[in-house]
């Protein structure tokens, strides 16, 4: 019987394992996940308690056309309702708590901005259309800022777009173009964010835990604290893995890969080398070498140049770093004040961005509880800043150098709430600094990311955010699931392939609605 070895235990590997069982008819006992950390979930993480504070480095948004994700999760039972799938639970939650953002942008005076207008000039509109219609090959090596005038980056559209998806002006024009084409159907509701879907709890509790439970019930093996350091290839022009080198408990091991066995590698990591702080301490940057996922990719690419160029993505930390923070409190004052300020109850308001803030701060009040075991008297909210290397407007330090209390002080300075001191004293704040969080957006060229199943590969596939899937967009759960499905179908030569990437731009009605939105005043 063939066996499958999956390097990493993030959402891509979890999905690949489930698809090997569902689509490839693998027995769970023949699937092993090899994870360097002591936990699974990769970038979909969430942990903590009311006393020490909850933490999550990020939160992923969904939309109606995440076909691969919903197809996969329709097979996975919800932990709370075994008769209901994770997909059904997500849709049901959206019915009850759809976003209708009434305070998407806030100005320097603390006032809500009218975001019905995108704020475009005629040149902005022409540049946007030109970017969308330019062949991807002509954007190789270009930044977003190469395609637009400086004024574009002060429009309402840019403030909403960049903080929804975490784009910076120096990021790849290729990725920006893909996002514009992939999500053109969201243009008409972009100011209210009503087309965005969220899971009932954080993604670790709503997706990772049910997947883990189902995989374990199928007999899948999880080998934690196991770092894969190399793969040995058979001689010849084809790429065939014959063994994996790893370390476990400080001891070196070799895992033989027999003919017919499969190897799936998550190459690179968005949350590698992340650092957490506390209410009283800053998140100290981790300046050590990139983690095991990056090192393994470098090792493999050195042997086979067509396996991508990891240095394109892991050598420009200044261009891929930003910070987030999670706030825990047992005092409802902040939630009540924000519901009054935003005009929306918690869980229905969407993102709130302080567009004039030096850090470009954004906060969100999720539906409570946001953690599965979160007590009823505890409230958790989250925020992030795309420019953590700039001094704040109310705290004379960069976000990266701030304690959790100082980060919260900066947020409260922008809100100008009368209860600020009470909120500050009653909150536990955990800041996070992530040096590679948008490394997948860095300027790239064709071939810098390896194909999911590289040319000439007989048993090796790459999955996750740094494998190449035409048309779809990175920094989404959908992309990880799509790479997993593409890998399983490709290596096993299955007839059933992933659903096509949704292309709303092929629908004349969607295009007309987008054009109307672009001209709204």
FITOR-824340 format. One record per residue: residue in one letter; x, y, z of N, C-alpha, C, CB in turn. Coordinates in steps of 0.05 Angstrom, whole numbers, plus 5000, padded with zeros to 4 digits. Glycine has a CB too. Layout:
N
AXYZXYZXYZXYZ ...
//
This chain:
521
X501749765000500050005000501850255000498150005024 X501150444983502650694982502250855007501850864957 X504251005015504051175038504451465030506151095060 X503551655046503851935040505152075064501152065033 X507152235059508552385080508052685073511652315081 X506952825093506353105089508053275108503353165094 X509753445097511553605113510153865121514253665097 X509653895147508154125157505354025164507954345136 X504154175183501454105192499654345193501453965220 X500054525173498254755169495754675154499654985156 X494154865146491654805133492054665106490055065128 X494254725092494854585067495254285071497254715053 X496854215090497353935096494953795107499753895115 X493453925125491053805135489053745113489753985156 X488853945094487053905071487953685053486854165056 X490553675048491653465030491153185042494653505026 X491453165069490952905082488052825079491652925112 X486253015083483352955081482652885052481653195090 X483853025033483252965005484552704995484353194987 X486852625006487952365000485952145008490652325015 X484652185030482651985040480151995023481952025069 X479152235019476552265005476752224975475452535010 X478752344962479052324933480852094924480052584922 X482952044940484951854932484551574944487651944939 X482551544961481951284974484251174990481151084952 X485951355001488051275019486851185046490151495023 X488050995059487350935086488751145104488150645094 X487351235125488551425143491151335155486651505164 X491351075160493750955173496250985155493250665179 X495751045129498051065111498851355106497350935084 X497851535123498451825120499751925145495851985114 X502052055142503552165165504152465160506152015170 X503452635180504152915179506652955197501853095188 X508653085186511153135200511353435206513653035184 X511053515231510853795239513153875257508153855252 X514554085251516854175267515954285294518454385252 X513654415295512754535320511354325337510854775314 X510554415361509154235380506154255377509954295408 X505154375356502254415351501754405321501254675364 X499254365314498454365286496954625280496754125279 X496354675255494754905247496355115232493555025271 X499055115235500655315220499855595227500355265191 X499155755206498456035211495656075221498756185185 X493955865221491355875232491555795262489255695217 X492455985278492955925306491156095324495855975313 X490755995348489256135368489655995395486156165361 X490156145416490656015441490156225463493655905443 X490556135488490456325511488156275530490256595501 X487856455549485756435569485256725579486556245592 X483056765595482357035604484557165621479857025619 X486057005636487957125654490457225640488856925675 X491657055623494157135609493557265582495856885604 X491057255573490257385548490157185526492157605542 X488257205508488057045484489957155463485157025474 X490756985445492457075423491656945397495457015429 X491757095376491656995348493157195331488556955338 X494857085314496457265298494957395275498857115287 X492757265267491157365245488457235244492557335219 X486857335226484157225221483657225191482057375236 X482756995180482356975152479457025145483256695142 X479057175123476357225113475757045090476057525104 X473156995086472256815065470156975048470956555077 X469456855026467256965010465756744996468257174989 X463756804982461856594971463256404953459556724957 X465356494938466556324917469156194925466856484893 X469256104950471555934958470855644954472455994989 X470555574929469355314923470955074934469155284893 X473655084932475254864942474854824972478154904935 X474955054987474755045016472054935024475155315028 X469855035012467254945020466754655012465155125008 X467854574989467554294981468854115001468654254953 X471354175008472754015028471354005055475654115032 X470654245065469554255092466654155094469654545102 X465454115070462753995071462953695079461454015043 X465353585079465853305087466653285116467853175070 X467053515130468153515157465953595177470653695159 X465353425196463253495216464153725234462553245233 X462253895240462754105260463053985287460454315260 X464754095304465153985331462754025348467654115344 X461254245344458954305360456454165351458554605361 X456254115325453853985314454753765295452054195299 X455253525305456253305289454653255264456453055305 X452053315264450453275240450653495220447553245248 X452253695227452553935209455453945201451754195224 X455954005176458754035166459854305173458853985136 X462454335172463754595177462754805157466854565176 X462454715132461454895111458654995118461354765084 X456854815125454054895132454055085156452354645138 X455755025176455955195199456855475192457755075220 X458755495173459855755165457655915151462255725146 X456155785133453955925119451756005138452855745097 X451155835157449055905177449856145194448455665195 X452456155201453456375217453256635201456356325226 X453856625175453756865158450856965157454756805130 X448956785156446156865155445457025180444256625153 X446456945203445857075228447557325234446056875251 X450057315224451957525231453457625207453857435253 X452057695186453357815162454358085169451357825138 X456658155158457758425163456158635147460658435154 X455858865160454659105147456159345159451559125151 X458559385148460359585160459359865156463159555147 X458960015178458160295177460360485185455660335195 X462660375192464960545201467460425189465060565232 X467460375163469760245151472360405153469260185122 X472060675149474360855152473761075172475060975125 X475761145188475561365207477761555201475661255237 X477161815202479262015195480762115220477962255181 X482562305216484262395237482762535260486362585226 X480362635254478762755274476962555289476962975262 X477262305283475662105296472762075285475462165325 X472362175260469762165248469561945227469062435235 X467261825225466761615205466861745177464161475210 X468161615158468461715131466261595113471261655120 X465061765096463161655076464661505055461461895063 X464361245055465961075037464360975013466960835052 X462061085008460661014984462261094959457861144983 X463661314961465361404940468161274943465661704938 X469161164921471861044922474061254922472260854899 X473261504915475161724916477061734892476861704940 X476161604870477861584846477861844829477061354829 X480161904818480362094796479961944770483062254796 X479662084748479361944722481961784716478762144700 X484261894724486761744719486761484735489161924726 X485861504760485761264777484161044764484661324805 X481861114753480060924741481460794716477461054732 X482660964700484060854677486360674685485061084659 X487860754705490160594714489160324725491760734735 X486860324739485760084750484959884728483360144769 X483559994708482759824685485159724671480959984666 X487159894667489659814653491059584668491560054650 X491159604695492359394711490859134708492459484740 X488259144709486658904707486958764680483658964712 X487258914659487258804632490158744622485858994613 X492158834636494858784627495558484631496858954643 X496658354611497458074615499458044638498757964589 X499057834653500757794677503757794671499957544691 X504457684648507257664640508557944638507557514614 X507058144632508158414630508458554656506458584611 X507658424678507958544705510158414721505258524720 X511658234708513858104722515758314734515457924702 X516358284760518258454773517258734779520658474757 X514658784775513559054780512159074806511659134757 X512359314819510959374843508159494837512559564861 X506359494856503859634852504259924846501959604877 X506160044860506760334857507860394829508760424877 X508760194814509660244786507260284768511360004777 X504860214776502560214759500560434765501159954761 X501060584787499160794795500561044804497460694818 X499161274801500261524811500161534841498561764799 X501861704854501861714883499161774895503761924892 X497461934881494862004892492961764896493462204874 X493461554880491761314882491861194910492661094862 X494261224923494661104949493461274972497561054954 X491961474965490461634985487461614981491461924984 X486561444963483761414958482361244979483261304929 X479761274982478261094999478660804991475361175000 X478660764965478860494955481460364965478860484924 X483660504962486260384970486260335000488560574962 X485360525016485360475045483660235053484260725060 X481460195039479759965045480959705033476959995033 X482059725009483159484996485659385010483759544967 X487459575016490059485027489659375056492059715027 X487759485071487459385098485559135100486259605116 X484059085079482458835078484358605071480258865057 X486158655052487758435041490758455049487558425012 X491558675062494358715072496358775050495258465087 X495558925030497459015009498959265018495959054983 X501459285008503059525011503659624983505659475028 X504259884979504859984952507159844939505360284954 X509059744955511459614943511059314938513859654961 X508659214942508158934937507758884907505658834952 X507558624900507558534872505058634857507758244871 X505558754834503358824817501858584806504359004793 X503258364803502058114794499858024814504157884791 X500558024840498657944860496358134862500057914888 X496858394860494758594861492858554838495958884860 X493858504814492158454791490458204795493858424765 X491657994806490157754811487857804830491957534822 X488357964851486258024870483958184857487458184894 X484658384841482658544827480858364810483958754810 X482058184795480458004778478957794794482357864758 X480257694816478957484832476557584847480957364851 X476657834857474557934874473058174863475758024900 X472958194836471458414824468458404831471758404793 X467458164837464658144845464058264872463757854845 X466158324888465858444914465858744913467958344933 X466458864890466659154889464259304899467259234860 X461859204891459459364897458759374926457059244882 X459859184942459259184971461859224987457958924979 X463959324974466459334988466459525011468659414968 X464859735010464759935032463359815056463360185023 X461459635052460059525075461159245083457059495069 X462759125066463958865070461958645073465758875095 X459558685063457358485066457858235050454758605058 X459758245031460358005016462457825029461258074989 X463457915052465557765067464257565086467457955082 X465257325087464257125105466357075127463656855090 X465457005151467256925172466356665185467357145194 X468156525197467456275212466256355239469856085215 X464856165251463456225277465456305299461755985285 X467556155300469756225319472256295303470355985339 X474456335316476956365301477456125284479356415320 X479256145264479555935245480855675257481156025221 X482355705278483455475291481155305303485455555313 X479355435318477255285330475155195310475855465351 X474555355289472455285270473355105248471355535259 X475955105241476854945218478954735226477955125197 X481054825240483254645246482454425265485654805258 X481054495286480354285306478454075294479054415330 X476354155279474653945266476253775246472354075252 X477953895231479553745212481353545226481253925194 X482653635248484453465263482853225275485853615286 X480553285286478853075298478052865277476353195312 X477252965253476452775232478752605223475152925209 X481052735219483452585209484352375229485752785203 X484252455255485052255276483052025276485052395303 X480552075271478551865271479051675247475651975269 X480451775227481051605204483751465207481151785179 X485151515229487651385234490151525224487551115222 X489951775216492251935207494151985230491352205195 X496751965225498852005245499952285244501151795241 X500152415268501352675270503952645286499452875285 X506152705272508752695285509652985291510852545268 X509353075316510053345323513053355332508253455346 X514053605333516853645341518753475323517353565370 X517953465298519553305278520153495255517953055268 X522753565252523553755231524853615207525553955243 X523553645185524653525160526753725149522453475139 X529153625145531453795137532353755109533753745156 X531653535096532553485069530953255057535653415069 X531153245031529953015016531952914996527253105001 X532352654996534152534977532652464951535552284989 X533852534928532652474903534052244889532652734885 X532552094874533751884857535352014834531551694846 X537351884825538851984802537151984777541451824798 X537752164759536252184735534852444731534151964734 X533552484708532352744702529752784717531852764672 X528352564724525852594739526452674768524252334738 X524452794781524652864809523052654825523653154814 X524552474838523352264854524652264881523551984840 X523052304902524052304929524352014938522252454949 X526751944949527251674958527451654989529751564946 X527951885002527951885031527752175041530551745042 X527052195066526852455080528752445104523952525088 X530352655107532052685130530652865150534852795123 X530652795175529252955196530652935222526352865198 X529953115240530953095268528553085286532753345275 X528852915306526652885326527952855353524852635319 X527353045371528553035398531553065397527752775412 X532553215377535453255375536853035360536553285401 X535552815354536752595340536052595311535852325353 X538052535294537552525265536352255257540252565250 X534452265239533052025229532852045199530351995242 X532451815187531851795158529351635154534251665144 X527451755139524951625133525051525104522551815137 X525051265099525151175071522451235057525750865071 X522651305032520351355015520351144993520251655003 X518550954994518550724976517350804949516950494988 X517850654928516550704902513450704906517350494881 X512150904895509250934898508451104921508050664902 X510251164941509651344963509651634952511651314986 X508251804967507952084959509052274980505052154953 X510152494972511152694990510052974984514352704990 X508853105004507653365000509153555019504553365007 X510253775008511853965024510554235024514753985012 X510154335048509354615052511854785052507554665078 X512454915030514955065028514455355036515955054999 X516055445056515755715066513455745086515355905044 X513455965101511456015121511056315125512155875148 X508556395125507856685130508456765159504956735124 X508156575177508456645206510956545218506056535221 X512956475201515556395211516756615228517356315188 X518156535249519756725266517956935279521856855249 X515356875282513657075296514457105325510756985294 X513957345336514557395364512157505378516957595366 X511657415402509357515418510357675442507657275429 X508957895448509458055471507258025491509958345464 X507158205510505158195531504258485536506158065558 X502458515555501558785562503858965570499458765586 X505858855583508059015593510758975578508558945622 X510758805558513158765542512558775512514458495550 X514458875497514258875468514858595457516059095456 X513858555432514558305418517458345407512558245395 X519258195418522058225410522558085383523958095432 X523458235363523858115336525657865337524958315317 X524857655323526557415321528357455296524757165318 X530857515301532657575279534357325271534557795286 X533657095281535056855273534456785245534356615292 X535756585234535256495207532356405204537256265199 X531256425180528556335175528156045185527756355146 X525655975191525055725204525355485185522255725216 X524655255195525255005181523854985154524354765198 X521455095151520055085126521555235104517255195128 X522755455111524355615092526955465086524855895102 X528255365107530855235103530554995085532055155130 X528454835089528054605072527654685043525554445082 X526054895038525654985010528355064998523655225010 X530055215013532655285002534255044995534155465023 X534154845012535754595008534854454982535554415032 X532154424979531154294955531654444930528154234959 X531254714931531654874907534554884898530755164913 X536454844917539254834910539854584894541054844935 X538354374898538754124883537354134856537853884899 X534954254856533354264831532454554827530854064833 X533754704810533054994807530155044799534855104786 X528854854786526054904778524154874802525254704757 X525154834826523454824850523155094863524554614870 X523655304849523055574858525455724870520955564879 X524955974877527056144888526156254915527756374868 X526656114936525756204963526856474971526456004983 X529256544962530556794970528957034960533356814959 X527257004940525557224931523557304953523957144905 X522857104970520757154989521757185018518856924987 X524057075024524857085053527257265058525556805061 X528057435039530357605043529757905044532357545021 X527257975045526458255046524558305069525158355020 X525458245094523758255117522558535121525358185142 X524058745115522959015118520459065101525059225111 X520158915079517858945061515658755067518758915033 X515958575086513958375091513058355120514858105082 X513958545137513358535165510958715172515758615182 X509158615188507258785202506458655228504858845185 X504958805244504358715271501358695276505558895291 X500558525294497758495302497658495333496458245290 X495258505344494958495373492258385380495458775385 X492058235402489558125411489058235439489657815412 X486658335443485858465469483758295483484858755464 X484258235508482358075525481558245548483657815534 X478958255554477958405577475458275588477458695569 X474958325613472458235626470658475631472958085652 X471358705620469858955623468559015595471659195632 X465959025594464559065568464659355558461758975570 X466059535572465959815565466859865537467759975584 X469059745528470059805501468059705480472759665497 X466959465484465059365464462559545462464259075472 X461659635485459259815485459860075471458259865513 X462260185477462960445465463360415435465560545478 X464560195426464960155397462360095382466959925393 X460559955395457959905382456560175378456259715399 X456760345397455460615395456860775373455560765422 X459560765374461160925354460660825326464160915361 X460660565322460560455295457760425284461960185294 X455760405302453060365293452460075287452460525269 X454159895295453759605290454359455315455559515267 X452859235320453459065343455958905337451158885350 X457358815358459758665354459158415337460958585382 X460858355318460458135300459158205274458857925314 X458058445272456758525248457958785236453858575253 X460058885249461059145240463359135220461959295263 X464758915218466958905200469459045209466159015173 X471159125191473759255198473359555202475759205176 X474859665220474959955224477860045221473760035253 X478360205201481160295195481360595201481860235166 X483460665215484160945220486061025198485460985249 X484861135177486361165152488661365154484461255130 X488561555173490661755175492661675196489462025182 X492361445208494261365230496961295217493161135246 X499061365231501861315222502261015218503961435241 X501160855236501460565234499560435214501060445261 X497560585204495260485189493960255205496160385161 X492760335226491460155245488760065236491260285272 X488059815241485459705235484659535259485359545209 X482159555267481159375289478559245280480659545315 X477859025294475358885288474258765314475758675266 X471658795318470358665341468758435330468458875356 X469858195335468457955325466157875343470457725324 X464457705332462257595348463357445372460457405330 X462157475394463057345419461257105426463057545442 X462456885435465356845440466856795413465756615459 X469356885412470956845388472756595392472557095382 X473056505416474556265422472556065434476856315443 X472955815427470955605433470455585463471855345423 X472455595479472155565508472155835523474355395520 X471756055509471756325521469356355539471756535499 X469756445565467556485583465656705574468656545611 X463256695584461256895576461957175585458556815587 X463457195607464057465618466657575606464157455648 X467657455585470257535574469857625545472257305575 X471257845537470957955510473757965497469758245511 X473857895472476357895457476058045431477357595452 X477958225425477958355399480758365389476758635401 X481058445363483558415349484158655332483558155332 X486658705326487458915309490158875296487459185323 X490859045278493459015264494359285253493358805242 X496959305246498059545235499959475213499459715257 X499659595189501259525166503959675166499759595141 X504259875183506760025184507960025212506360315174 X508859795222509759775250512459905254509959495258 X513760005233516460125236516260425237518160045212 X513860545240513560835241512760915269511560935220 X513661155279512761255305509761305304514161515313 X508361245327505561285328504761575330504461145352 X502161625328501161905330500661985359498561925315 X500261795377499761845405501861725423496961755412 X503261535413505561405428508061455411504961095433 X509961585421512361665406514261435402513761895419 X513261205393514960965389513860815365515060785414 X515460665352514460485331512760275344516760355315 X510860165329509159955340510859715348507059865319 X512959655332514659425338515959445365516759395316 X516359695374517759735400515859765423519459975398 X513259755417511259815438510359565453508759935425 X509859605479508559395495505559385487508759465526 X504159175496501359155490499759395500500258905502 X500459495524499159725535499559975517500159785564 X501960005507502460235490500960215463505460265485 X500759975452499259935428496360005432499459635418 X495159915454492459985460492160285465491459835485 X494060415477493960705481493860855454496460805497 X495360755434495260875408492460855395497360745389 X491260615398488560575387486560765401487660285391 X486660775427484860945442485261235436485060885472 X487761315430488261585423486861665398491261635419 X486561485379485161545354482061545359485761335333 X481161385377478261375382477261595400477561115395 X478961705417478261925435475761855453477662175419 X475761615464473561535481473861645509473361225482 X471661725521471761835548472661625568469061945556 X472161365562472761155580475561025575470660935578 X477261175562479861055553481560945576481461265539 X481661095598483361005621482260745633483461225642 X479660725635478360485646478860245627475360525650 X478660285601479160075582482059985583478460175553 X483860175585486660105586487359945610488360365586 X486260015633486959875658485659595660486060035681 X483559555645482159295648482859095625479159345647 X484759165608485358995585488058855587485359175560 X488058615577490558465572491058465542490358165584 X493458555534494058595506496558435498494458895500 X496258275478498458105468499258195440497757805469 X501358355437502258425410503858205396503958675411 X503758195370505257995354506658145332503357775343 X509158055326510658165304511357935286513258315315 X510757975260510957755240512657845216508157665231 X515157755215517057855194516457755166519757775201 X514957535163514457435136511457425129515557145134 X509857575144506957545141505857615113505557715162 X507157805099506257855072508557795052505258145069 X510257615059512457545040511457425015514457345054 X509157295015507957184991507057394971505657004997 X506957654980506157874963508558014951504458074979 X510957944958513358084949513658064919515857984963 X515058264907515358274878516758014868517058524871 X515557904848516557644838516257634808515057414851 X517457424796517257364768516257084764520057404754 X515457024740514656744734516856554740513756724704 X516256334753518156134761519356164789520356144742 X518856394802519856424829518456244849519556714838 X515856184843514455984859514355724843511556084865 X514855494856514755244842511955164835516055024859 X511655014814509054894807508254704830509154744780 X505654664833504654484854505954204849501554464854 X505654104825507053864818509153944797505053634806 X511653974805513654074786514053884762516354104801 X514754004740515253844716517353624721516154024692 X516653384714518553164718518253034745521253254715 X516553134763516253014789514452764788515053214809 X515352554801513752304802512252274828515552064797 X513352394849512052354875512252594894513252114889 X513252824885513553064902511753284893516553154901 X510353404912508653634906509053844927505653554905 X508754094919508854324938506054424943510654544927 X505454494968502854594975503154844993501154374990 X501055004995501155235012501455494996503355215032 X502155705010502155974999504356034979502256175021 X506355864977508655924960508955724937511255924977 X506755584931506655424907504955574887505455134913 X505355524862504055684841501455554831505955724818 X499255714833496755634821495855874804494555564844 X495655844778494756064761492056174769494655974732 X491856444769489356594773488456624802487256454758 X488956424819487956454847489856624863487656174860 X488956704887490356904902491456794929488557144908 X493856864935495156774960493956934984498156814959 X494756865008493856975033490956915038494257285032 X490056685028487356585033487456285040485456635008 X485556205056485255915061484655765035482955865082 X483055895018482355774992484855694977480655964976 X486855864977489355804961490655554972491256044962 X490855534998492155295010490655045004492355335040 X487955055005486354824999486554754969483354865007 X486554954952486754904924489454774917486455164908 X491654864929494254734924494154444933496554884937 X492854394956492754124966491153944947491354114994 X488954034937487253874919488753834892484554014914 X490054054882491554034858493753824860492754304850 X495053824883497253634888496253344889498653694914 X494153294903493053024906492152924878490753014926 X490653094864489653014838491852974818487653214827 X493953144820496153124801497852874805497853364803 X498652824830500352594835498952334831501452614864 X496352324837494852074834493452054807492752054856 X493852254790492652254763489652204764493952034746 X488252364781485452334784483952484763484552424812 X481552384755479852534736478552774749477752344725 X477852744775476452964788478553164798474752864812 X478453404788480353614794478953834811481553734768 X480454024822479254234837477254394820481354424849 X475154504832473354684817474954914805471054784835 X474055024782475555244770475555494789474255324743 X477555654786477655904801475356084791480456054797 X473856194809471556374802472656624788469956444827 X471356684765472156924749469757094744473556834722 X469157254764466857434763466957634740466457574788 X469457694732469857884710468757784683472657954707 X468157524681466957424657463957464656467657124654 X462857564677459957624679459457914673458857544707 X458157984651457658264644456258424666455958284619 X454458294681453058434702455058514724450858254714 X456858334731458858394752460658624743460558144758 X461458624718463158834708461759104708464058774679 X459159104701457659354701457359464729454859314689 X456859284748456659364776459259484787455759134794 X461459354779464159454787464659724775466359254779 X464059764750464460024737462760244750463960004707 X460360174757458560364770459660444797455660244774 X460760244812461960294838464360484835462760034852 X465960434815468360604810467660894805469960494787 X465260944794464461214787462661344808463061224760 X462061194830460361294851461561534864459661074871 X459961744870461061984883459562034909460662234864 
//
